[in-house]
Amino acid sequence: MKSNSSIKICLVGISLGGGGAEKSIALQSKMLDSIENIEVHLVILTNNIAYDYKGELLNLGALKESKNTFFSRLYRFSHFRKYLKKHQFDYIIDNRPKNNFLKEYYYANYIYRGFKRVYVVHSSKQENYLTQKLRQGVKLYNKNFATIAVSNYIKNTVLEKNGVNKVKCIYNTFDEEKIEIAPQKELPQKYILAYGRMVDDIKDYSFLIKSYNHSKLWQENIYLMLMGEGKDKTVLQSYAESLDCAPFIIFKPFLSNPYSIVKSSLFVTLTSKYEGFPMVLVESLASGVPLVSLDIKSGPSEIIQDRINGLLVKDRDFKKFALALRDMALDDKLYITCKKNTIKSISKFREKEIVSQWKNLLF
């Protein structure tokens, strides 16, 4: 615990395990805890903790697992409200998706009543954060102390264009300490890597598998590795097994510290249908690994400089993406150029820079 003069902050999220948004909350807690005179608390709604964090944790998900009736839900909301009042937080920084207006009205006008709110928007999919009632959702946001967008696309197009005010873009950062200490795990084969939650209607790994099969890189003994867990993993494995490239596709489980696998890859790919700020791209560059990504609306174009630290593919066309995979894997001049520029291209995402922006917001 810090001194009585500390600014007290409560971070709120769904969990501390599973995806990029959850990882960013864990990193938020560590960044904010590193600032003198900030006391950090976390509240999570689901009992899933995979990432390291700092601060005092209230795990409402553990209560949910013991009992999940209507009355137990009311008890959890009441317990949450009492926790906030007990600690008299200076700021609540809420990272949850917000797709239900009635629920968000309840949060804003009961649970968070009397506290300064900062909402963090992690996705470019508008209805995931501004609720299904856009006009009313915007009114809730405009009573915030501030709204944080994790990309300039979200700031300009999702939030400000719809009338949300007091918006600031603060990028997610990456865990520099873990990247530095990750052992170099030499694997026996060359491989292209994609990692994240196995939810195909968001991540579109089936598109990547189809593109890889078409690229014929497997005939060059270059493997494709998919790392993560999720509801579509079995379906994706079945699809991969139906293709000629099947012996060259490797599925790996989720790792809370993936950097040893990242560092040993040829390059990292991203084929999502939408994102907010895809942390895998910055993590890969920080690991010295180039990128091949679809140029989706939010994130990649703010991270990747085409043909300088990676390749941006404009169209969701598996033949064009297959060609980009081949170019990065087989064009030595292109690969060396992109690899040389990876680490030097991430200065604006480093923890020191992101901490400074949070300090300027909160003090």
N, C-alpha and C positions, 0 to 999 in steps of 0.2 A: 504494500500500500504506500502511496505517496503522501505528501504533506497535506494538511487541512486546506491549504490554499490552492490545491490542484483543481484544474478543470476536469469535471467528471463526464465521461462519455460512455454511452451505451450503444454498442453495435448490435443490430438485430438482423438475423438471417435465418434461412430455412435450416441449414446444417453447416458442419465444418468438414464435409467430405463429399467426394463424388465428381464435382465439375469445376469449371473455371471460376464461376461466380463465387462458389463456396471457398475456393482457394484464395480468391481476392479478399474475402472477408477475414480469413486467417492472417493474411499479410497486412491488411489494414490494422488489425489488432497489434501486430508486432511493430509496425511503423509508428502508430500513435503512442504506443507504450514507450518508444524510444525518445519521445519528446519530453523534455523536462516540464514538470508541473501538469502532466496529463495523466489521469487515472482512468484505466480502461476496464469496462465490463462488457461481456457478451451475453446475448440471449439467443438461443437457437430453439426452433420449434420441432425439429426431428432429431432423434438420438442417433446421429451419424457423425463421428469425429475421426477423421483420417489425417488432418493437417495440424501441424504445430501452431499454437496460438499463444497470445499473452493476455493476461488479465483475469478477472474473476468471472467464472462461467455460471450462468443459470440455464440448465438444460431442461426446458419444458418438455422436450421429447421423451425424456425418461419418465415423466409423469404420465404422458400420453400412452406409453407402452404398458404401464401398470393398469390403466383404466381409460377407456375412450368412449364414454357415454356422453349424452348431451350435458348432463350435470357436471361431469368431470371436465368438459370443455369450458363451461362457465367458470369452474374453479380455477383452471389454468389462466384464463383471461384475468380473473380477479387477482390471482397470485402475481401475475405479470404487472398489473397496475400498482399493486401494493409495493412491489419491488422497486418500481420507478419512483414512487412517492417517498419510500424509505431513503433512497440514496440521493434524491433531489439532483438528478443529472442536469448538467448544463446543456448537453446536446444529446439527441437520439439520432443515430445515423442508421437508417433503415435500408437494407439491401434486398429485401424480399421482392419477388414479382408481385404485381398488383393488378390482377385481372378480374377482380370482382368488386364492383363499386360499393355495394352495401357493406362488405367486409372492411373496405378501406375507410368508409365513412365512420364505421364503428371504431377502428383503430385511431383515426385522427381526432374524433370527438369524444372518445371515452378513454382509451388506453393512454394515448399521448397528450391528452388535454393538459395545457399549462406548460408544456415543454417545447423547446426549440427543436424543430424537426429538420433533418437533412435527408432527402431521399436520393439514393444512388440508383441510376438506371443502367442496367447491364445488357440490355438487348435492343436491337433495332426494330424488333417486332412490336409495333405500337400498342396493340391491345394487351400485351403481356405486362405493361407497366402503367398505362394511362387508363386502364379498366375498359370494360365494354361500353361504358357511357362516357364518351370522350369529353364532352363539354363539362360535365359534372366532375370528371376526374381532374381536368385541368384546374378547376376551381380549388380542389383539395391541394394540389401541388402549389398553387399560388399563395397558400397560407404557410408554406414552408419558410424556414430561415434561408435555405438554399436548396437547389436541386443539382446534383452532380451527374454529368454524363461521362461515360467512360470512353467516348470517342467524339470527335467533332461532328461526324455525321449525325449521331444521336442528338447532340446539342442543337445543331442547326435545323435538321429536318424533322426529327421526331418530336422534340420539345418546343423550341422557340417558334417554329412554323405553326404549331398548334396553339400558341398563345401562352405557354409556360414562361414565367419570368424568373429572374434571379438564378439563371442557369450558368454553371461553370463546367468546363471540361477538365477533368483530372484523370489521366490515364491510369490503368492498373500498372503495377510494377511486377518485378520477379524476385525470387529469393536468391540474392547474390551469394549468400553464405552456402546454401545447399549446392548451387552450381559449382562453386569453387572446390567443395570437399567431395563431390560425387566421384567415386572411383571410376576409372576408365575400364569398363567391362568389355573386353575384346570378344566379340562374337565371331563365329567361324565363317560367316558369309557377309557379302555386301547386301545392304537392304535399304529400302525407302521406308520411312516411318510415318504413320498417322496415329495420333492418340487423342483420347477423350472419351466422353460418354457414348456408348453404343446405342444411340437413338437415331435411327436412319432418316426419319422425316425432318430432322434438323441437320445432322452431320453428313448425310448422304454418302456413307461409305460404299454403298452399292455402286454409285457412280465412279468412285475411285477404283473399285475392284474391276469394273468393266473397262475403265481407261487403262489400267495396268495390264489387263489381259490383251487389249488391243495393241499396247505398246511393244509387245514381244520382248520386253526387257528380261523376262524370265528365261528366254533363250540365251541371254548373256550371263546367266547365273546371278542376276540381281533380284533379290527377294523383295516382297512387300510385307511389312510387319504392321499389324493393327493391334494397338494396346489400349485396353480399357474394359469396362463392364457396362451392361445395360440390357434393356428388354429385347433388343433386336440382335443380340450377339449370335444366338443359335441360328436365326434366319440367315444372317450374313455368312456364317460358316457353311451353311448348306448351299448358299448361292456360290460361294467360292469353290466348293467341292465339285460343282457342276461344270467348271470351266477347265480349259486345257492347262491353265497356269496353276491349278490347285496345289501341286506339290511345292510351289514356291511362295505360298501365302502362309504367314505365321500369325496366329492369334496369341497375344500375351495378356495376362491379367492386369488389372489396374495396379499402379504403383503410386504411392503418395509422393515419392521422390523418383521421378522418371529420368533424371538427368544422365545417368550412366548409359541408359539405352539411347537417349537422344544424341549424346556425344559420339556414339559409335555409328550412327546412321550416316548414309550418304547425304540425304536431305530430308526435310519434313514437308508434308503436304497438308493442305486444307481444302475441303470440298463442301463445306457447310452451305445450307440454303440461306441461312442468316446467322449473324453473330452480333455481339456488341463490340467487344474488344477481345479477339481471340488470343488468349495468353500463350497458347502453344507456339505462336509465331515469335513472340518476343523471347520466350524461354529458349527456343531453338537458336535464334540469332545470338543470344547471350552465351550459348554453348558452342558457338563457332560453326553452326550448321546452317547452310543456305535453305531457301524455301521455294516451293512451287505451290501457288494458291490460286483458286478462282478469285476474281475481282468482285466479290460480293459487296453489298451496299456499305456495310459498316466494319471498319477495322483494317483489312489487308492493305488498302491503298495508303493508309496512314502509317504503315509499318514497313511495307516492301517498296523498294525502289527498283523498278523493273530492269532486269539485266545488270543490276549493280549488287544487290544482296539476295536476289531471288527472281522468280518469274511470276508475273501476274497474267492470268489467262482471262480474257474479257468475257468469253461466252461459255455457257454450260454445255459444251459440246465434247463428248468423250473422245472424239478423234483429235481435236485440238489439244485437249488435256494430255492425251497419250503422247502427242508430239512434244509437248513441254516436258513431260517426264523423260523422254528420250534425250532431248536437248541437254537437260541438266545432268543426266547420268553419263552421257557419252561425249559431249563437247567439252574437252579438257580446258580450253581457254575460257569459256563461259564459267565453268565450275570454279576454276581457280580465282577468277575475278570476284565472283559472288562470295566465295568462302573468305577471301581476304577482307571483304568489306562487312562481314557479319557483325562483329563485336563493335566496330567503330560506328555503326549505324544506330545504336540503341541508347545513346547518351540521354535523350529526353525521357527515357523510360526507367532510368536508374532510380533506386530508392531515395537517394539524397535529393533529387529533383522533385519527386512526388511528395516526399515528406515536407519539403519547403512549401509546396502549394497547399497542403492541408493546414500547415501552420498559419499561413496567410488567411485562410478561410476562418479558422477557429479563434484566432487571437485578435 
